[in-house]
Each structure stands twice: as C-alpha cells, then as structure tokens.
Amino acid sequence: MVTMEREPVIYRGFRNTRGGAQVDRSDGKKLRAREDLINHSPTGFEWGYKGSGPSQLALAMLADTLYDRMPNKAEADRMTMKVYQDFKRHIIAGLPSNTWQLEQNAVFNWFLEHIKKFFPTIHAIVAKRGV
C-alpha cells in the first residue's frame, strides 16, 4: 500500500488592494473565522497587535489546525477556547503588518507546548500519539 504524504498547510496573510487583511491556506481550503465560537471582530481578521481582529485570527487558526488533526471536534473547540488568547499574544500580535506565512505544523507545535498547563493528561496522550 502506498500512502501519499500531504504537503504541509501554510497560512498566508496579506493585504488586498484596499489594504484589508486577508488570510488563505496553501491547499485552497477556506480559513473559517469561527464566529460560532465567539465573534471578536465583525470586520474580520487582523494581525500585528493585540486587538479584536487578531483575536479572531488566533481563534480561527488554532481551531482550523486542531480540526485537521483531531477526530473529536468538540474537544478541539474546547482546547482552542482555552489557549487562543495566548496564541494571539505570543504569535499573532508579532506578525509583520503586510505579509507573512506560518506553517500549520508550527501552530500545532505551539499548541502542544502550551496545553501542558491546561490539559496535562491530554498533552501526554497527544504527544505520545503524535497526532
């Protein structure tokens, strides 16, 4: 049996011609804002500071990353809600203002390091399985 390794997903942030913030995935899938969890920013994603647009982006990227790796979507949402504000402060707020790229694997690795304080048992299971 031959298994094909999939290309790593890369999130790309850029400014459209009107200066608005846009984020896409390298595989063409849409990055959902996940307003069903919480709506911080009715105007959409943003980055480079610690406001509502960066909060929405942090939430969306973490949820998207965990959905791609975890079979239990409710658990993925619960974990996202616990750590997305830290992700915003540590990663999203420091992104350059015009364009950037961030591998989904880097988002997941950040997550693994930071769930230890909220979910020590789950961290051990996830790290062991290599989800």
C-alpha positions in Angstrom: 0.0 0.0 0.0 1.3 3.4 -1.0 0.5 6.4 1.2 0.9 9.9 -0.1 2.2 12.4 2.3 0.3 15.6 2.1 2.0 18.9 1.6 2.2 20.9 4.8 -0.5 23.6 5.1 0.8 27.1 5.1 -1.3 30.0 6.3 -0.6 33.2 4.3 -1.6 36.7 5.5 -1.5 39.6 3.0 -3.2 42.9 2.3 -5.7 43.2 -0.5 -5.6 46.2 -2.9 -7.7 48.2 -0.4 -5.4 47.4 2.5 -7.7 44.9 4.1 -6.3 41.9 5.8 -6.8 38.5 4.1 -5.6 35.0 5.2 -5.6 31.9 3.0 -4.5 28.3 3.2 -1.9 26.9 0.8 -4.2 24.0 0.0 -7.0 26.3 -1.2 -9.4 25.5 1.7 -11.1 28.5 3.3 -10.0 29.6 6.8 -13.3 29.9 8.7 -13.5 32.8 11.2 -15.3 30.5 13.7 -17.7 33.2 14.8 -19.8 30.2 16.0 -17.4 30.0 18.9 -17.0 33.8 19.5 -17.2 36.9 17.4 -14.5 39.3 18.4 -14.3 41.1 15.1 -17.2 41.8 12.7 -14.7 43.4 10.3 -12.6 40.2 10.0 -9.0 39.1 10.6 -6.1 41.3 11.5 -2.6 40.8 13.0 0.4 42.6 14.3 -1.2 43.9 17.6 -3.4 42.6 20.4 -6.9 43.6 19.4 -10.1 42.1 18.3 -9.1 41.2 14.7 -6.0 39.4 15.9 -8.2 37.5 18.5 -10.4 36.3 15.6 -7.4 35.2 13.6 -5.9 33.4 16.5 -9.1 31.6 17.2 -9.6 30.7 13.5 -6.1 29.4 13.0 -6.0 27.2 16.2 -9.4 25.8 15.5 -8.5 25.1 11.9 -5.2 23.4 12.9 -6.9 21.2 15.6 -9.8 20.3 13.3 -7.3 18.9 10.8 -5.7 16.7 13.5 -8.3 15.7 16.0 -11.3 13.4 15.4 -13.3 14.9 18.3 -14.3 18.3 17.1 -16.0 19.4 20.3 -12.7 18.7 22.2 -10.8 20.6 19.5 -13.1 23.6 20.1 -12.8 23.4 23.9 -9.0 23.3 23.7 -9.0 26.2 21.2 -11.0 28.3 23.5 -8.6 27.7 26.4 -5.4 28.9 24.6 -6.3 31.1 21.6 -5.7 34.4 23.6 -2.2 33.2 24.5 -1.6 32.3 20.8 -2.7 35.8 19.9 -0.3 37.4 22.3 2.7 35.1 21.6 2.3 34.7 17.8 -0.4 36.7 16.0 0.5 40.1 17.7 4.1 39.8 16.4 3.4 39.0 12.8 4.6 41.7 10.3 2.0 44.2 9.2 1.9 43.5 5.4 2.6 39.8 4.6 3.5 36.7 6.5 3.4 32.9 6.3 3.0 30.4 9.1 3.1 26.6 8.7 0.2 24.8 10.3 2.8 22.4 11.9 4.2 25.4 13.7 0.8 26.3 15.0 0.3 22.8 16.2 3.7 22.6 17.8 3.0 25.9 19.7 -0.3 24.4 20.8 1.4 21.2 22.1 3.8 23.3 24.2 1.0 25.5 25.7 -1.7 22.9 26.5 0.5 21.5 29.3 -0.8 24.0 31.8 -4.5 23.4 30.9 -4.5 19.7 29.9 -1.5 17.8 31.3 -3.1 14.4 30.7 -4.3 15.2 27.2 -0.9 16.7 26.3 0.8 13.4 27.3 -1.6 11.4 25.2 -1.4 13.7 22.1 2.4 13.9 22.3 2.6 10.1 22.6 0.3 9.5 19.6 2.0 12.2 17.5 -1.5 13.4 16.4 
